[in-house]
Amino acid sequence: MTHPLRPVLAQVHPGSCPTELNFHCHTTCSDGSLQPHQLGRQALGIGLRHLAVTDHHSVAAFEPLSDWFEQRRQQGDAVPTLWSGIEISCLLEGCLVHVLALGFDRSSSADRKSTCLNSSHVSESRMPSSA
C-alpha cells in the first residue's frame, strides 16, 4: 500500500511552496511566531492545498489547527489538507541535524496530549547537547 502523502510529494515543483503547500512551518508550540489558528488563517489567505506543522519535538499544534480548519470548513471555506508533522533535532556523526517527519499516525505519539502555550514550550533539556 502506498503512503497517502506520496502522490502529493510526487507533484512538488519549485513553485509549490509557499503557494500550494508548506511542509515546514512552526507555531508558538515551538519557535514560531504564530499561534496554530493564526497559521491556519495565513494558510487560507495564501490558498494552500496541503499543510504540515513541523514544530520542534511537538505535535501540539495539530489538534487545535485541525479543529480550527473544521470550523472553517463548516462555514464553507476551502481548507488545506492538514498532515501530521514534527521536526526532530538529533546528532548525526557529531553534527546537529533537523529531520522532518510527515504523514505519520499521531495516535502513537507520546506528545499528542500536550498543549500549545507559547514559544517556551520546548525546553533546552529536550534538545541534544552539542558535546
ABEGO torsion letter per residue (X at the ends): XBBAAAAAAAABBAAAOAAABBABBBBAABABABBAAAAAAAAAAAGBABBBBBBBGBAAAAAAAAAAAAAAAAAGBBBBBBBBBBBBBBBBGGBBBBBBBBGBBAAABAAAABBBABAAABBAAABBBAX
